[in-house]
Amino acid sequence: MIYLDNAATSWPKPESVYQAVDSCLRTVGASPGRGGHSMARSASMLVYETRELLAELLGIADANQLVFTHNATDAINMAVFGLIKPGDTIVTTAMEHNAVARAVRVAETQGAYIKIIPCSVDGQLDMEAMETAIKQNPKLVMMTHASNVTGTVMPVAEVGKLTKAHGVILLVDAAQTAGVEVIHVQDMHVDILAFSGHKGLFGPQGTGGLYVKEAIAVRPLRVGGTGSLSESDTQPEFMPDRLESGTPNTPGIAGLKAGVEFILATGRSKIQEKEMALTQLLLAGLREVPGAIIYGKQTAHERTAVVSFLLAGRDSGEIAHLLDRDYGIACRSGLHCAPWAHTAIGTLQTGTVRLSPGYFNSEEEIGAAIAAVKKIAAQGGLA
């Protein structure tokens, strides 16, 4: 199997990730913060150390402002429904994943106002329209760091300067970028950061996080046991307990810790450099395929390792099926849970085929994928 679906979930993971999950289940096992015995203390230390490592990677000054979530979608829901009230305005972009789009549509039914900033056919944000919207003082600007359809990296730091100047909260969806792209929440003026653990951070599925700037109070989406202030039947006000209720996914967090340790030991920039080299190779090869239409920027500059394409007159699902059935290549076809983005690039009716290389792919695998697409382009319809 040639796995080119890393934009959905990175695979394989570093060997240390598998070992960490297994070791946690076998030797830690207990609930963090729910007891004074040695196993519970070990579980608490594991969670604490993971929080600290993530803070180091993401430029977070106070690790206690970072809470663990089920995934980026969970984190976005926590932020949106913990912040927005009837009458508030949310500014977002036309390249958003449904994790953002569906959340803001629900907020809209609850009395919020939504402003969607347009993007070009290659996924670039209309900064003039964004600046105009920010000057109207919305409650929240929420935007993806990079599109999961075109791979286009959005100008988060530039938007952050505007939101800071106008006192507007900036929420960034870093599902596609955490662990690969440079993220420093303070330098980029990001007030809230949502991220998944199972993609660029190499963690297991069911892990993610939400950073909330200290000055911002997010109402809890869930309340319950935190292991702290157990004498009280009201939710703690301090972070991270304010937003973390219930027993956490400790084995998953153990795997996430190992993934972050791998990134810090290997070097985030080295990982990004390899992924971009593979992406550039993929783009160059697809440009040579007769009838291939590549979406997003035509080079690896200002994009992540996500490449969407179509073959003229062919169904995206058919192409992905042939790649899997005949060539053992795993990819994704369709709308990628991002109908706004497909509307922006003109593929809402067709979807695209998405190839997303990862750090553990090789140049030979990219070459094999290009050769397979060429053969599919030459052979006609589904056999």
C-alpha positions in Angstrom: 0.0 0.0 0.0 1.2 3.5 -0.9 -0.5 5.7 1.6 -1.2 9.2 0.3 -4.1 10.2 2.6 -2.1 12.0 5.3 -4.4 15.0 5.2 -7.0 12.8 6.8 -4.8 10.9 9.2 -1.0 10.5 9.1 0.2 6.9 8.6 2.4 5.2 9.5 3.2 6.8 12.8 6.7 6.8 14.3 7.4 3.5 16.0 7.6 5.3 19.4 3.9 6.3 19.1 2.8 2.7 18.9 5.0 1.8 21.8 3.8 4.7 24.0 0.2 3.8 23.6 0.9 0.2 24.4 3.1 1.1 27.4 0.5 3.5 28.8 -2.2 0.8 28.7 0.1 -1.8 30.2 2.0 0.2 32.8 0.2 3.4 33.6 -3.5 2.5 33.2 -4.9 4.7 35.8 -6.9 8.0 35.5 -4.8 11.1 35.8 -5.8 13.4 38.7 -8.2 10.9 40.1 -6.1 9.4 42.9 -2.9 9.8 44.9 -1.4 6.3 44.1 1.7 5.9 42.0 -0.2 4.9 38.8 -2.5 7.9 39.0 0.5 10.2 39.6 2.3 8.7 36.6 -0.8 9.3 34.4 -1.0 12.9 35.7 2.7 13.5 34.9 2.2 12.1 31.4 -0.6 14.5 30.7 1.4 17.4 32.2 4.5 16.6 30.1 2.5 16.3 26.9 0.9 19.7 27.6 4.3 21.3 28.1 5.7 19.7 24.9 2.8 21.0 22.8 3.2 24.5 24.4 6.9 24.4 23.3 6.0 23.4 19.8 3.2 25.9 19.3 4.7 29.0 21.0 2.3 28.9 24.0 3.7 30.7 27.1 1.4 29.0 29.7 0.8 25.3 29.0 -2.2 25.4 31.3 -4.0 27.5 28.7 -4.0 24.4 26.5 -6.7 21.7 26.9 -7.0 18.3 25.4 -9.9 17.5 23.1 -11.2 14.7 21.0 -10.0 16.3 17.7 -9.9 19.7 16.0 -13.7 19.6 15.4 -14.3 19.2 19.1 -11.9 22.0 19.9 -13.7 24.4 17.4 -17.1 23.5 18.9 -15.8 24.3 22.3 -14.6 27.7 21.2 -17.5 28.7 19.1 -20.3 27.7 21.5 -18.3 28.9 24.5 -17.8 32.4 23.0 -20.6 33.4 20.7 -23.9 34.9 21.9 -26.9 36.1 20.0 -26.1 39.3 18.1 -22.4 38.5 17.8 -20.7 38.6 14.4 -18.4 35.9 13.1 -16.1 36.5 10.2 -14.8 33.4 8.4 -13.5 32.4 5.0 -14.7 30.6 1.9 -12.0 27.9 2.3 -13.3 26.4 5.6 -13.8 22.8 6.5 -17.2 21.8 7.7 -15.8 21.8 11.3 -16.0 25.5 11.0 -18.8 25.9 8.5 -21.4 23.8 10.3 -20.5 25.3 13.7 -21.1 28.9 12.4 -24.3 27.8 10.7 -25.6 26.5 14.0 -24.4 29.8 15.7 -26.4 31.6 13.0 -29.6 29.8 13.9 -28.9 31.0 17.5 -28.8 34.6 16.5 -25.2 35.2 15.4 -24.3 37.0 12.2 -22.0 35.4 9.7 -19.7 37.1 7.2 -17.8 34.8 4.7 -14.7 36.3 3.1 -14.2 35.2 -0.5 -11.2 33.4 -1.8 -9.7 33.0 -5.3 -9.9 29.9 -7.4 -6.4 28.9 -6.1 -7.6 29.3 -2.5 -6.0 32.7 -1.6 -7.8 34.9 0.8 -9.2 38.3 -0.3 -7.2 40.4 2.3 -8.9 43.6 1.3 -12.3 42.2 2.1 -11.0 40.6 5.3 -9.5 43.9 6.5 -12.8 45.7 5.8 -14.7 43.1 7.8 -12.3 43.3 10.8 -12.7 47.1 10.9 -16.4 46.6 11.5 -15.4 45.0 14.9 -16.9 41.5 14.8 -16.7 39.3 17.9 -14.6 36.6 16.2 -12.5 35.9 13.1 -12.1 32.2 12.5 -10.1 30.8 9.7 -8.2 27.7 8.6 -4.4 27.9 8.6 -4.3 25.8 5.4 -7.0 24.4 3.2 -7.6 20.7 3.2 -8.6 20.9 -0.4 -6.1 23.1 -2.1 -3.3 23.1 0.5 -3.1 26.9 0.3 -1.5 28.4 3.4 -3.6 31.3 4.7 -2.0 34.6 5.9 -2.7 34.1 9.5 0.0 36.4 10.9 -1.2 39.2 8.6 -4.8 38.7 9.7 -3.6 38.5 13.3 -2.0 42.0 13.1 -5.4 43.3 12.0 -7.4 41.5 14.7 -5.0 42.6 17.4 -5.2 46.2 16.3 -9.0 46.2 16.4 -9.5 44.1 19.5 -11.1 41.2 17.6 -10.6 37.5 18.7 -8.7 35.4 16.2 -9.4 31.6 16.2 -7.3 29.5 13.9 -8.1 25.9 12.7 -4.6 24.3 12.5 -5.8 20.8 11.8 -3.7 20.6 8.6 -0.7 22.5 9.9 0.1 21.7 13.5 3.5 19.8 13.6 4.5 20.9 10.1 4.1 24.6 9.5 5.5 27.3 11.8 3.0 28.1 14.5 3.8 30.5 17.3 0.5 31.8 18.8 2.1 34.9 20.4 4.1 36.0 17.3 1.1 35.4 15.0 -1.4 37.1 17.4 -3.6 33.9 17.5 -6.0 34.1 20.5 -7.5 30.6 20.1 -5.9 27.7 18.3 -7.7 24.4 17.5 -5.7 21.4 16.3 -5.9 17.7 15.7 -3.4 15.2 17.1 -3.8 12.5 14.5 -2.4 14.4 11.4 0.9 16.3 11.4 1.5 15.7 15.1 1.7 11.9 14.5 -0.7 11.1 17.4 -3.5 8.6 17.5 -7.1 9.4 16.3 -9.2 10.8 19.1 -6.7 13.4 20.2 -6.5 17.1 19.7 -6.3 20.4 21.6 -7.5 23.9 22.1 -5.4 26.8 23.2 -7.2 29.8 24.6 -5.4 33.0 25.5 -5.5 33.8 29.2 -7.6 37.0 28.8 -10.4 35.1 27.0 -13.1 33.3 28.9 -14.6 30.4 27.1 -17.8 28.9 28.6 -17.4 25.1 29.1 -19.1 23.0 26.5 -19.0 20.1 29.0 -18.9 20.1 32.8 -18.3 17.3 35.3 -15.4 15.6 37.1 -12.0 17.3 36.8 -10.1 15.7 39.7 -9.9 19.1 41.3 -12.2 21.0 43.7 -14.2 17.7 44.2 -15.9 19.3 47.2 -17.7 21.7 44.9 -20.6 20.9 42.6 -19.7 23.9 40.3 -17.2 23.8 37.5 -13.7 25.1 38.3 -12.9 28.6 36.9 -9.2 27.9 36.3 -7.6 26.4 33.3 -7.2 23.8 32.0 -9.8 22.2 34.4 -12.5 24.8 33.3 -12.7 23.2 29.9 -11.5 19.6 30.6 -14.2 17.4 32.2 -14.2 13.7 32.4 -11.5 11.1 32.2 -9.1 12.0 29.3 -7.9 9.7 26.6 -4.7 9.0 28.4 -3.3 6.3 26.1 -4.0 8.6 23.1 -2.3 11.5 24.9 0.7 9.2 25.5 0.9 8.5 21.8 0.5 12.2 21.1 3.4 12.9 23.4 5.6 10.5 21.5 4.5 12.1 18.2 5.5 15.6 19.5 8.8 14.3 20.8 9.5 12.8 17.4 8.9 16.2 15.8 11.1 18.1 18.2 13.9 15.5 17.9 13.7 15.3 14.1 13.1 19.0 13.6 9.8 20.5 12.4 11.6 22.3 9.6 13.2 19.0 8.4 9.7 17.4 8.3 8.3 20.3 6.4 11.2 20.4 4.0 10.7 16.7 3.0 6.9 17.0 2.7 7.3 20.1 0.4 9.9 18.3 -1.7 7.5 15.4 -2.2 4.7 17.8 -3.0 6.8 19.7 -5.6 7.6 16.3 -7.2 3.9 15.4 -7.2 2.9 18.7 -8.8 5.6 18.5 -11.4 4.5 15.0 -12.4 0.8 15.7 -12.5 1.4 18.7 -14.8 2.8 16.1 -17.4 -0.4 14.0 -17.3 -2.7 14.7 -20.3 -6.0 16.1 -19.1 -4.9 16.7 -15.5 -6.3 19.7 -13.8 -4.5 20.7 -10.6 -6.2 22.9 -8.1 -4.5 25.5 -5.8 -1.1 27.0 -6.3 1.0 25.3 -9.0 4.1 25.1 -6.9 4.9 24.0 -3.3 5.4 27.6 -2.2 2.8 28.7 0.4 1.0 25.4 0.4 0.9 22.3 2.5 1.4 18.7 1.4 -2.1 18.6 -0.1 -2.7 18.2 -3.9 -6.1 18.1 -5.4 -6.6 17.2 -9.1 -9.1 15.9 -11.7 -8.7 14.2 -15.0 -10.9 16.0 -17.6 -14.2 14.3 -18.1 -13.5 11.7 -15.4 -15.2 11.1 -12.1 -13.1 11.7 -9.0 -14.5 8.7 -7.3 -13.6 6.5 -10.3 -10.0 7.7 -10.3 -9.5 7.1 -6.6 -11.1 3.6 -6.9 -8.7 2.7 -9.7 -5.7 4.0 -7.8 -6.7 1.8 -4.9 -7.9 -1.3 -6.8 -5.2 -1.5 -9.5 -2.2 0.2 -7.9 -2.6 0.0 -4.2 -2.6 3.7 -3.7 -4.7 5.2 -0.9 -6.1 8.6 -1.5 -9.4 10.5 -1.0 -11.9 11.7 -3.5 -15.1 13.8 -3.3 -15.7 17.0 -1.3 -13.4 16.4 1.7 -16.0 17.8 4.1 -15.4 21.2 2.6 -18.2 22.3 0.3 -17.4 26.0 0.7 -13.9 25.4 -0.6 -15.1 23.4 -3.5 -17.6 26.1 -4.4 -14.7 28.6 -4.4 -12.6 26.6 -6.7 -15.5 25.4 -8.9 -15.5 21.7 -8.1 -18.7 21.4 -6.0 -20.3 19.2 -8.6 -17.3 17.0 -9.3 -15.2 16.9 -6.1 -11.5 16.3 -6.6 -8.9 13.5 -6.1 -6.7 14.5 -3.2 -3.2 13.1 -2.8 -1.5 14.1 0.5 2.1 13.0 1.1 3.6 12.7 4.5 7.0 12.5 6.1 7.2 8.7 5.8 6.5 8.7 2.0 9.4 8.3 -0.5 10.2 9.8 -3.9 9.7 6.3 -5.3 6.2 6.2 -4.0 5.4 9.6 -5.5 6.8 8.4 -8.8 4.6 5.3 -8.7 1.6 7.5 -8.0 2.3 9.7 -10.9 2.8 6.7 -13.2 -0.5 5.3 -12.1 -2.4 8.5 -12.8 -0.8 8.6 -16.2 -2.0 5.1 -17.0 -5.5 5.8 -15.7 -5.6 9.0 -17.9 -4.6 6.9 -20.9 -6.9 3.9 -20.4 -10.3 5.7 -20.3 -13.2 4.8 -18.1 -13.7 2.3 -15.3 -13.2 -1.3 -16.4 
